[in-house]
Each structure stands twice: as C-alpha cells, then as structure tokens.
Amino acid sequence: MPGAAVASPLLLSLSSSSSPFLSSSSTSFLPPSSSAAPLPASRKAAVSVLRALRAEAATLPVLSFTGDKVGEVTLDLKSAPPSTARAVVHRAIITDRQNARRGTASTLTRGEVRGGGRKPYQQKKTGKARRGSQRTPLRPGGGVVFGPKPRDWSIKINRKEKRLAISTALASAAVAEDAFVVEEFDEAFASGPKTRDFVAALQRWGLDPKQKAMFFATEFDDNVRLSGRNIGSLKMLTPRTLNLYDILDARKLFFTPAAVEYLNSRYGASASDDYDTDDEDDVGEELVEQEVEEGTTEEAAQDATEES
C-alpha cells in the first residue's frame, strides 16, 4: 500500500458511481487523481501530514420532517490539506476493507488429503502414466498446489490518521452540499414503525429512495430504527458504527442536530488530539471488566459451596 500513487479499484468505483466525494467533477476540495500526492513513505512524512491540518467550515441547512428549511448549523471539521487529502482517505479506506477480511480460507495440500497411501497401480505394463498416489494435485479430489491458508490480513493505521480521514470525507460532503441536518422526528413515529412514512420523508428531503444515503444520529428511537432498516439504500449509523466506507458510498448524508454537535466536538477544529481512546474501546473494556468480575464472583461462590 505505501508508496502507491494510483487509486484502488474500490475508490475508482466509488468515484465513478455513487460517491460524489472523490470524483474529479465534485466541488469538494479533494484534488483530482492526476495531482494526487503519493502516500507518506516515512513516519516523519506522516507526522507532517497530520500537522498541516486546516478547518473546513460549512453551513448546513436544517430541514423539518415536512421538508421545510427551518434554519442553519455550522459543521466545522478538521480536514487534510488538498495535496494529501486523497492519499489520507485512500489509505484509511484500504485499511478498513483489508481489516474486514476474515482470512479463514483454507485448502488441503497433498500431504493433508485423506487416503492415497498406496500406489494406485503398478509402475509399468499398464499403458498409463506412472502414478504414485491418489492425492496428487493432478487428480480430482487431490491436494491443492499453493492454495490459500488461514492468515492475518490486518494492517495498521494510526488512530489520528483514521480520524482525519473520516473528518476529511465528512467535510468534503458538507462543502459539496451533499449533507443536510434534519430535526428530531421521533414524535412522527410515536404510534409505531412505518417504512412508507420514512421513504416519503426521504423524498421530501430531496433524496431518491434508489440512491444510497447515510443517516447519522447519536441514537435512534426504536420505531425510527425499525422504520428505516427495511430501506436497502439507507445506512443508519451511530457513533459506535460510523465508518469511512459508508460515508464514501453514500450519495447524501443526513444528520440530526445532536449528531452535528458530536461531530464538531469529536472531529472539529477545537477537538483535542490527546483523545486516544475510542468509544468502542471504552465499551469493550467495560464489558471485559464486567465479565471478569462476574467470573470472579462465580468462582468465589463455587469455592464457598465446596468448603461448606
């Protein structure tokens, strides 16, 4: 990956189809692929990229559930400089997609296939080609030559660099006027979930239901979540599930006012770089500690029972 100046097929497909963020015709500040700078070749270069940050502020319209404009909010996020923005986003998306590989593909070599210990027929006087085992890769059911084996495909990316890629993609969508803020509309689904009403709301907000979209909120009401989960082109994300791929793959981005405040505090110009632990990591550590405590309590109870 490092040192490659050519965009991957994934990014090329995103820029040519659904995503407006990486296309050369976009009004975003991301540079065209022909002027893309190569990825940083050293740690020193990567640090210089992160230090050359800038704030990209954009004003987003606030829409009501009926589709009327009721105000404006400012999304002020950190973003990579134009000369390195494409490289930072490219590196982060490649890391995400490669780390999603399970690496469990496995085949059997001729030494692992069952059977084949006896020579199938004599060496000569048969008119056939000589053969010493039924496990040869030349026969059906035999071993596989140079087949896949379980392996770890994961690659590392600095947390600050990954966070910068997400904020750069969000800022790019905001500058390109592909991001909108929607007022809280939990009351509209108070009577129960209804996908038809959710699709009608998306149309009022200017989205074709066939186009891919991302809806980001700090939390979703149960009826709202049930109403939107049947829409195949819509991704409903929370801070725990926010990821770069769904941002780039979406044609339109929708936020709630609370989500904009979260993004400004987490990825904004005033966000602290000393924040080294993700929310997911905190939740994971709490669950591990809880399991350890429960296990310790169960062991103590068993010991007490045995002693009695």
ChimeraX attribute file (.defattr): number of C-alpha atoms within 10 A of each C-alpha:
attribute: neighborCount
match mode: 1-to-1
recipient: residues
	/A:1	12
	/A:2	11
	/A:3	11
	/A:4	14
	/A:5	17
	/A:6	16
	/A:7	16
	/A:8	14
	/A:9	9
	/A:10	14
	/A:11	21
	/A:12	15
	/A:13	15
	/A:14	18
	/A:15	19
	/A:16	13
	/A:17	12
	/A:18	18
	/A:19	23
	/A:20	23
	/A:21	30
	/A:22	29
	/A:23	21
	/A:24	15
	/A:25	10
	/A:26	18
	/A:27	16
	/A:28	21
	/A:29	22
	/A:30	25
	/A:31	21
	/A:32	16
	/A:33	16
	/A:34	10
	/A:35	12
	/A:36	18
	/A:37	19
	/A:38	16
	/A:39	21
	/A:40	19
	/A:41	11
	/A:42	10
	/A:43	9
	/A:44	9
	/A:45	12
	/A:46	15
	/A:47	13
	/A:48	11
	/A:49	19
	/A:50	17
	/A:51	11
	/A:52	11
	/A:53	17
	/A:54	15
	/A:55	19
	/A:56	22
	/A:57	17
	/A:58	19
	/A:59	15
	/A:60	21
	/A:61	18
	/A:62	21
	/A:63	21
	/A:64	18
	/A:65	19
	/A:66	15
	/A:67	16
	/A:68	13
	/A:69	15
	/A:70	11
	/A:71	12
	/A:72	13
	/A:73	15
	/A:74	14
	/A:75	24
	/A:76	24
	/A:77	28
	/A:78	26
	/A:79	31
	/A:80	28
	/A:81	21
	/A:82	19
	/A:83	17
	/A:84	22
	/A:85	24
	/A:86	30
	/A:87	25
	/A:88	27
	/A:89	27
	/A:90	21
	/A:91	21
	/A:92	24
	/A:93	21
	/A:94	17
	/A:95	18
	/A:96	18
	/A:97	14
	/A:98	15
	/A:99	15
	/A:100	11
	/A:101	12
	/A:102	12
	/A:103	15
	/A:104	11
	/A:105	10
	/A:106	11
	/A:107	16
	/A:108	17
	/A:109	18
	/A:110	19
	/A:111	14
	/A:112	12
	/A:113	16
	/A:114	13
	/A:115	12
	/A:116	15
	/A:117	11
	/A:118	9
	/A:119	12
	/A:120	12
	/A:121	13
	/A:122	11
	/A:123	13
	/A:124	10
	/A:125	8
	/A:126	9
	/A:127	7
	/A:128	10
	/A:129	8
	/A:130	14
	/A:131	15
	/A:132	15
	/A:133	17
	/A:134	21
	/A:135	22
	/A:136	19
	/A:137	14
	/A:138	12
	/A:139	10
	/A:140	10
	/A:141	14
	/A:142	21
	/A:143	21
	/A:144	19
	/A:145	13
	/A:146	9
	/A:147	11
	/A:148	14
	/A:149	13
	/A:150	11
	/A:151	12
	/A:152	12
	/A:153	13
	/A:154	15
	/A:155	11
	/A:156	9
	/A:157	12
	/A:158	10
	/A:159	14
	/A:160	14
	/A:161	19
	/A:162	20
	/A:163	18
	/A:164	23
	/A:165	26
	/A:166	25
	/A:167	26
	/A:168	31
	/A:169	26
	/A:170	27
	/A:171	28
	/A:172	27
	/A:173	28
	/A:174	25
	/A:175	21
	/A:176	16
	/A:177	17
	/A:178	18
	/A:179	24
	/A:180	23
	/A:181	25
	/A:182	23
	/A:183	18
	/A:184	16
	/A:185	14
	/A:186	14
	/A:187	11
	/A:188	15
	/A:189	18
	/A:190	12
	/A:191	9
	/A:192	12
	/A:193	18
	/A:194	17
	/A:195	18
	/A:196	12
	/A:197	14
	/A:198	18
	/A:199	18
	/A:200	15
	/A:201	17
	/A:202	18
	/A:203	14
	/A:204	16
	/A:205	20
	/A:206	11
	/A:207	17
	/A:208	16
	/A:209	16
	/A:210	10
	/A:211	13
	/A:212	20
	/A:213	28
	/A:214	22
	/A:215	22
	/A:216	23
	/A:217	21
	/A:218	17
	/A:219	15
	/A:220	15
	/A:221	14
	/A:222	13
	/A:223	18
	/A:224	21
	/A:225	15
	/A:226	16
	/A:227	19
	/A:228	21
	/A:229	13
	/A:230	12
	/A:231	17
	/A:232	12
	/A:233	16
	/A:234	22
	/A:235	20
	/A:236	20
	/A:237	19
	/A:238	15
	/A:239	17
	/A:240	13
	/A:241	11
	/A:242	16
	/A:243	17
	/A:244	21
	/A:245	19
	/A:246	19
	/A:247	23
	/A:248	27
	/A:249	21
	/A:250	23
	/A:251	22
	/A:252	25
	/A:253	24
	/A:254	22
	/A:255	23
	/A:256	21
	/A:257	18
	/A:258	15
	/A:259	19
	/A:260	22
	/A:261	18
	/A:262	15
	/A:263	20
	/A:264	18
	/A:265	15
	/A:266	19
	/A:267	25
	/A:268	22
	/A:269	18
	/A:270	13
	/A:271	14
	/A:272	11
	/A:273	9
	/A:274	7
	/A:275	10
	/A:276	10
	/A:277	9
	/A:278	12
	/A:279	11
	/A:280	12
	/A:281	12
	/A:282	11
	/A:283	12
	/A:284	12
	/A:285	12
	/A:286	12
	/A:287	12
	/A:288	12
	/A:289	12
	/A:290	12
	/A:291	12
	/A:292	12
	/A:293	12
	/A:294	12
	/A:295	12
	/A:296	12
	/A:297	12
	/A:298	12
	/A:299	12
	/A:300	12
	/A:301	12
	/A:302	12
	/A:303	11
	/A:304	10
	/A:305	9
	/A:306	8
	/A:307	7
	/A:308	6
